[in-house]
Amino acid sequence: MARRDLPEINAGSMADIAFLLLIFFLVTTTMDVDTGIKRKLPPLPDETNQPQESQMLKNNILVIQLATNKDVVLVETGAEESGQGKTLEIYKLKQFIKEFVDNNGKNIHLSDQPDKAVISIKSSAKANWGTFIATQDAISAAYKELRNAESIRKFGQEYEDLNEDQNSEIKNIYPLKLTETVKEN
Amino acid sequence: MSRFKKKKGKKIGAISTASLPDIVFMLLFFFMVATVLREVDLKLTNELPKATEIKKLKRKSLIMHIYVGSGKFGDLKGVPNLIQLDDAISEVKDIGPYLEMRRARVTAENEKKLLTTSFKADENAQMFFINEIMTELRRYSPFGHPISYTTKKQIE
């Protein structure tokens, strides 16, 4: 029996089908990736590892207090009397942190050395998350600029372009030591 | 003279559309691969704060989400300080079990500690409540816990 030739399937509508799918995926696509400020939460302290804040010189601790006011924070270095801190607008915070960390003992109220500097965020119970993020952002920005400057001075490269060894070397010069506490009331 | 006859009468052939499906398919595959279908229905208001010093989160399988905000619908409308885990409004005490459950789902043993929380809190959420959540996360993470305070990008 002679086989009949199969008629060719018309592929003209293939494009239409593909277009339909394409439009569906175009509409449903959300290409935003989560972005955020990265931190690491420490485990809860127990009897064996109590915080050792008392051993540190007080001028090495920068206390940033957050209250309900969104635009200002209260900064205080430990060398000053408690409650004697000054209010600072959030947009000036980055500059202040840079001065505090990169002080190298020039001002006795600020840190002795970048790797001894500790930043402590103390928020009141009613403070907003937005204020906290703005503060964290300022801290990150300050450290990024300090590390970048050191990296260019030392290796002639931006901090982000460094290899792993160089990166950790810079990180050891400017380690970010941060504590976050919330007052309970 | 006839050698320089003008080509006036000659028609341009129709453009072949045979490769059109190929082009469309290529675009289609790109979008199929790039697509992330929205994974949860948000039951909270979630206006993220803005920041500049942000980094992208990679490895979707190693990310768990915690949403914090005030209720959007029904009885919970306007109730401040609520948590959403996956699709359900939850309580602070649910966070620990949820974290353990997500950690158990990571198969590679050395990647368990890389499980990162994408912490999506509304900018008006209050710190005392955030603190309760953080304490809970820390309680269930004896070796520390990577976290990303999720924000939007600040446009200068």
Interface residues (C-beta under 8 A of the other chain):
Chain A: A11 M14 A15 A18 F19 L21 L22 F25 L26 T28 T29 T30 M31 V33 D34 T35 G36 I37 K38 R39 K40 L41 P42 P43 L44 L66 S123 S124 A125 K126 A127 N128 W129 G130 F132 I133 A134 Q136 D137 S140 A141 K144 E180 V182 E184
Chain B: T17 L20 P21 V24 F25 L27 L28 F31 M32 A34 T35 V36 L37 R38 P49 A51 T52 E53 I54 K55 K56 L57 I63 V68 S118 F119 A121 D122 E123 N124 A125 Q126 M127 F128 I130 N131 M134 T135 L137 R138 R139 S141 P142 F143 G144 H145 P146 I147 S148 Y149 T150 T151 K152 K153 Q154
